[in-house]
């Protein structure tokens, strides 16, 4: 993470506040590398370089190296190729030719203190919260959860979390906050996070968003669904290759014209493993909706609207499963992570 503070060396409080908050920010971000870019002179009213040395933070603090630097006007707006600039900034090596605006764009979090040029002026009163601002915020509902996993298995029922973690191997101590239960286990040498989401798209969205902030790159959801086909029996595995988006959460992310589909590579891996172990399985579209008990819409105010999509109609279309979270999970997964759903008919 790159935190940029754009101001002048004569600010009395703001830049020193950010510098003093850096140890707390590093602790909250865990293993992530943090670089603090101070867009000001290192020596003047404040001796920022010396302060960083005294705090043992010098390797995390960077200053402009451009000759003729004017901290009130910013770096000259030269033509610059920003390709790879963020990666370079993450190790504290801004290209010298990078313009003022490009330097702003390289930062994950930008703190604009007074007199920072023509940019909107902002003063942060609570700088320890800086790490929860901007593109890479820290989880709120999951608390101070820390994990080294890059793969997660999510499930609706929190009671399933210990069972899944035990099946993976070497489960750690469970954490529970606001009804979300999380356990880190190990599948071979690979850490895997197991987390509960509760029922439905909204809470699933919260968990997927927040674990992605921790570096999770792949998410597989394991849950239960109802069967709409006679050949799909209790205990069979239903691997969804897409979801009918009759819920509301996914529409907060993308328009209805965009399908909810999983990552094809991860989907193929799940199917290959199902074939390998001989599990009875089906791969098809599933129907995702919010109102579990509106499956029979007769007599409801919106029956004329919903009747064409009642289970009988979906049965005719060949859909095997009806559940409540995959539309949002697959849509967010395809957009952010890559996460095919995996449901089992009946309750395991």
C-alpha positions, -999 to +999 in steps of 0.1 A: +000+000+000+012+035-009+000+064+013+007+098-001+007+130+019+008+161-003+016+193+016+045+215+027+072+211+054+058+241+073+025+223+082+024+222+120+004+190+126-009+171+096+022+155+082+037+147+116+004+131+125+005+108+095+041+099+103+033+091+139+003+070+128+025+048+105+034+021+131-003+017+138-012+015+101+016-011+096+002-032+124-034-031+111-023-040+075-004-071+087+020-085+062+013-059+035+042-036+027+034+001+035+052+030+018+046+065+030+053+091+004+057+126+018+053+152-010+074+179+008+109+188+016+125+163+040+141+191+061+128+225+070+104+235+098+102+197+104+131+173+101+110+145+087+139+123+075+154+124+110+121+117+126+116+086+104+151+074+113+144+078+150+111+059+147+128+031+128+106+038+098+131+052+073+127+023+049+090+030+047+092+068+041+101+084+008+105+120-004+105+136-039+139+133-056+131+157-085+156+185-089+141+220-085+112+206-065+087+232-054+064+217-027+038+243-031+034+238-069+041+201-071+063+182-094+066+196-129+038+183-152+061+166-177+050+139-201+054+107-182+046+071-189+028+058-157+032+022-167+045+003-137+046+035-116+025+020-089+047-010-086+077+012-084+060+035-058+052+004-037+090+000-031+095+037-027+109+044-062+088+071-079+102+078-114+117+113-113+098+123-144+064+114-129+040+144-129+022+157-098-011+142-109+006+109-118+021+108-083-014+112-068-027+084-090+001+061-078-011+063-042-037+040-027-046+065-001-041+103-005-040+128+024-044+163+011-034+188+039-038+226+036-016+244+010-012+213-012-018+232-044-051+235-062-064+202-048-093+200-024-080+206+011-087+178+036-076+175+073-078+141+089-084+142+126-081+105+133-051+093+113-050+058+127-081+052+105-062+062+074-058+026+065-095+021+062-099+049+037-096+047-001-094+018-025-079-007-001-099-004+031-097-028+060-125-051+069-152-037+092-177-065+098-150-091+101-130-071+126-092-073+128-091-106+110-057-115+097-049-143+072-022-154+049-046-174+027-053-165-009-081-190-013-114-190+007-143-213+011-175-196+022-207-212+034-240-198+047-244-218+079-218-209+106-221-244+120-206-258+088-174-237+092-156-260+118-166-291+097-152-277+065-120-265+083-115-299+099-119-316+065-092-293+050-068-300+079-050-282+108-078-258+116-070-228+137-091-212+164-124-199+151-132-162+152-167-148+153-178-113+149-213-100+141-224-136+132-196-142+107-174-172+118-139-175+102-113-203+106-080-206+088-071-242+079-044-258+058-049-279+028-014-295+025+009-265+027-016-240+015-036-219+040-073-217+032-098-194+049-132-208+058-159-182+065-197-181+070-218-156+052-253-161+065-283-164+041-286-144+009-267-120-013-263-089+010-243-107+037-224-128+011-214-095-005-200-082+028-179-112+034-166-115-002-157-078-003-139-078+030-119-110+026-108-097-008-094-067+010-072-092+029-057-106-003-081-135-010-079-141-048-103-171-052-136-179-034-156-211-036-191-211-020-204-244-006-241-245+003-274-262-001-302-256-027-336-270-036-339-294-066-362-287-095-353-318-116-362-354-107-327-366-115-311-342-090-314-362-058-307-352-022-269-355-017-260-348-053-236-320-061-248-291-082-220-270-097-235-237-110-221-225-143-242-193-140-271-179-120-305-163-129-302-130-111-336-127-094-320-112-063-311-076-056-275-075-045-258-082-078-277-054-094-259-029-072-227-040-089-236-044-126-266-041-149-290-070-155-276-075-190-243-088-175-245-125-166-234-140-133-209-166-143-179-181-124-142-182-134-140-209-160-106-223-149-118-228-113-151-242-125-132-268-146-111-277-116-141-284-094-157-305-121-125-325-126-123-332-089-160-343-087-153-367-115-121-380-099-138-388-066-169-402-083-194-377-067-228-376-083-229-342-098-247-319-122-234-287-139-260-262-150-276-228-144-292-222-110-319-198-100-310-172-073-337-152-055-342-134-022-377-145-013-374-182-004-412-186+003-423-169-029-416-200-050-453-204-054-465-169-063-502-176-066-522-152-045-493-128-039-496-092-052-468-098-078-481-132-089-486-120-125-450-109-127-434-139-110-456-167-123-435-170-156-405-178-135-421-201-110-404-234-104-425-252-130-413-229-157-377-232-145-381-269-144-391-268-181-360-248-188-338-275-172-325-256-142-317-280-114-313-257-083-330-229-065-310-209-039-304-175-025-268-163-027-250-173-059-261-145-082-243-119-061-214-142-052-207-152-088-211-117-101-188-102-075-165-132-079-162-127-116-157-090-112-132-091-083-120-126-076-131-156-097-154-178-076-176-207-089-204-217-066-208-253-054-241-264-039-254-297-026-291-306-027-306-312+007-287-306+040-255-325+044 
